[in-house]
Amino acid sequence: MSVFGVSIYYLFYSPNRFPHGTLMKSVESPDHQYKVNIYLTNGGATMDFGIRGELEEERTHYRRNIYWQYHEDKATVLWVNNNMVSINGHVLDVAKGQTYFWRP
């Protein structure tokens, strides 16, 4: 892949560039191996608000983005089982690395 292609991906599509936001809530998995941190993001004058979900592994404290929903300001988080979490109705298997990123 060219440097240009990588640059375009990083600038416009990489979830690592999402705004960090303000922590709204944290919800632990039933077995306490994972925690989902939900943030309300606000892009200011250039972007609307959104919800960012971050998965944190409790043992290592490794964090990664697993959920992003633009034009959303509320989040319902329910653990289906030890490895599957539902965020605003989108069920993700965190053990398999599933993510949900909606952008306009």
VEXKOLZA-236431 format. One line per 2 residues: their letters; for each residue z, x, y of N, C-alpha, C. Coordinates in steps of 0.02 Angstrom, whole numbers, plus 50000, padded with zeros to 5 digits. Each point is the difference from the previous one (the first is absolute). Example, Ala and Ser with C-alpha at 12.3 -4.5 7.8 and 13.67 -1.06 7.14 Angstrom:
<rokes>
AS	50390:50660:49716:50000:49955:50059:50000:50045:50060; 49964:49982:50053:50003:50042:50059:50037:49961:50055;
</rokes>
This chain:
<rokes>
MS	50000:50043:49941:50000:49957:50059:50000:50045:50062; 49963:49980:50049:49994:50041:50059:50062:49996:50044;
VF	50007:50047:50044:50055:50001:50048:49997:49938:50044; 49940:49979:50018:49991:49940:50041:50026:49939:49964;
GV	49984:49993:49936:50022:49942:49961:50076:49998:49993; 50030:50057:49988:50073:50004:49994:50032:49983:50067;
SI	49971:50024:50054:50028:49985:50067:49997:49926:50015; 49944:49967:49984:49993:49928:50011:50052:49962:49960;
YY	50008:50018:49936:50050:49967:49958:50069:50008:50030; 50018:50060:50019:50067:50013:50026:50012:49962:50065;
LF	49951:49999:50045:50010:49969:50065:50002:49923:49996; 49961:49970:49954:49993:49927:50002:50028:49963:49939;
YS	50008:50034:49944:50020:49964:49939:50063:50025:49966; 50023:50059:50016:50058:50028:49967:50063:49961:50018;
PN	50037:49975:49949:50062:49964:50014:50054:50044:50030; 49992:50065:49996:50049:50045:50030:49999:49998:50076;
RF	49947:49972:50028:49994:49996:50073:50024:49933:50027; 50027:49956:49958:50026:49937:50024:50060:50013:50044;
PH	50012:49957:50049:50060:50008:50042:50063:49995:49957; 50052:50038:50018:50061:50000:49960:50039:49935:50007;
GT	50010:49976:50060:50032:49935:50010:50076:50002:50000; 50028:49939:50006:50072:49990:50002:50023:49970:49933;
LM	50050:50030:49970:50024:49976:49935:50025:49929:50005; 49973:49956:49959:50022:49929:49997:50049:49989:49944;
KS	49985:50028:49941:50043:49991:49942:49983:50051:49946; 50047:50009:49954:49991:50041:49941:50023:49959:49940;
VE	49959:50002:49947:50016:49960:49940:49994:50046:49939; 50055:50006:49963:50001:50043:49940:49974:49964:49939;
SP	49970:50038:49955:49978:49972:49936:50061:49983:49957; 49992:49957:49950:50058:49980:49959:50035:50059:49966;
DH	49961:50052:49981:50031:50058:49966:50019:50056:50049; 49991:49988:50065:50019:50047:50054:49960:50065:49998;
QY	49941:50000:49968:49957:50060:50000:49956:50004:50062; 49984:49942:50028:49956:49996:50058:50033:49959:50055;
KV	49974:50011:50061:50019:49959:50057:49937:49990:50042; 49989:49939:50022:49945:49986:50045:50028:49991:50070;
NI	49977:50040:50046:50019:49996:50070:49944:49964:50038; 50018:49948:50036:49950:49961:50037:50009:50014:50075;
YL	49944:50017:50032:50000:50016:50071:49954:49953:50038; 50020:49980:50059:49958:49962:50046:49968:50051:50046;
TN	49934:50002:50001:49964:50048:50042:49970:49964:50059; 49994:50037:50055:49970:49973:50060:49956:50054:50030;
GG	49936:49988:50002:49953:50049:50026:49993:50001:50075; 50042:49962:50034:49997:49999:50073:49939:49961:50025;
AT	49968:50026:50052:49945:49965:50031:49936:50002:49958; 49995:50047:49954:49937:50009:49963:50000:49966:49932;
MD	50058:49985:49972:50003:49969:49934:50052:49945:50000; 49991:49952:49954:50048:49947:49991:50056:50024:49954;
FG	50050:49958:49990:50056:50017:49956:49978:49997:49927; 50041:50027:49957:49985:49999:49928:50063:50017:49961;
IR	49995:49992:49935:50054:50016:49954:49979:50060:49957; 50044:50049:49997:49989:50059:49957:50055:50002:49948;
GE	49980:50006:49937:50048:50007:49946:49998:50071:49972; 50057:50029:49994:50006:50069:49977:50043:50001:49937;
LE	49975:50030:49947:50038:50006:49938:50038:50066:50002; 50064:49996:49985:50042:50060:49997:50029:50006:49930;
EE	49990:50058:49969:50030:50013:49935:50072:50023:50013; 50047:49964:49972:50071:50014:50015:50023:50069:49978;
RT	49975:50023:49943:50023:50065:49973:49976:50058:50042; 49936:49999:50020:49970:50056:50036:49994:49988:50075;
HY	50007:49937:50022:49991:49979:50069:49928:50010:50024; 49953:50007:49952:49928:50004:50017:49978:49932:50026;
RR	49962:50000:50054:49978:49937:50031:49923:49999:50005; 49973:49940:49989:49928:49991:50010:49986:49928:50021;
NI	49947:49991:50038:49980:49934:50023:49968:49962:49942; 50023:49938:49989:49970:49959:49948:49974:49934:50027;
YW	50016:49983:50062:49980:49935:50027:49987:50004:50074; 49946:49968:50022:49985:49995:50071:49965:49934:50011;
QY	50026:49959:50045:49970:49936:50016:49998:49993:50076; 49940:50000:50027:49988:49992:50072:50009:49927:50019;
HE	50020:49986:50061:50012:49932:50026:50056:49964:49962; 50050:50035:49978:50056:49970:49963:50065:50025:50032;
DK	50050:49955:50006:50063:50023:50030:50061:49981:49958; 49988:49972:49941:50055:49983:49954:49983:50028:49931;
AT	50052:50015:49962:49989:50026:49932:50050:49970:49952; 49974:49974:49945:50042:49977:49944:49991:50049:49943;
VL	50054:50031:49979:49997:50051:49947:50042:49977:49942; 49968:49995:49941:50035:49980:49938:49979:50047:49944;
WV	50048:50027:49965:49985:50041:49941:49989:49953:49941; 49942:50005:49968:49983:49960:49941:50035:50028:49939;
NN	50000:50066:49995:50037:50037:49948:50014:50070:50027; 50017:50047:49957:50019:50067:50024:49942:50037:50033;
NM	49937:49983:49982:49942:50037:50025:49952:49959:50043; 50010:49935:50004:49953:49958:50037:50036:49965:50058;
VS	49970:50007:50059:50029:49970:50060:49948:49954:50032; 50023:49945:50027:49958:49953:50036:50018:50005:50074;
IN	49949:50016:50040:50009:50003:50073:49952:49949:50030; 50029:49949:50031:49960:49945:50029:49949:49972:49950;
GH	50020:49995:49937:49957:49971:49948:49952:50048:49967; 49998:50062:50021:49957:50051:49969:50042:50040:49951;
VL	49986:49992:49935:50040:50033:49948:49971:50069:49986; 50042:50051:50004:49980:50070:49991:50041:50031:49944;
DV	49966:50035:49955:50033:50038:49947:50010:50071:50027; 50060:50015:50022:50013:50065:50032:49997:50057:49950;
AK	50014:49987:49936:49996:50052:49949:49927:50022:49989; 49953:49955:50013:49928:50016:49993:49969:50022:50066;
GQ	50039:50002:50053:49975:50022:50064:49959:49949:50038; 50007:49936:49985:49962:49949:50034:50021:49994:50073;
TY	49951:49985:50043:50013:49992:50071:49961:49940:50026; 50019:49977:50060:49963:49947:50035:49996:50020:50073;
FW	49938:50011:50023:49989:50019:50070:49946:49955:50029; 50019:49955:50045:49951:49958:50033:49994:50021:50072;
RP	49938:50015:50018:49986:50018:50069:49938:49962:50022; 49996:49984:50064:49941:49963:50025:49938:50043:49998;
</rokes>
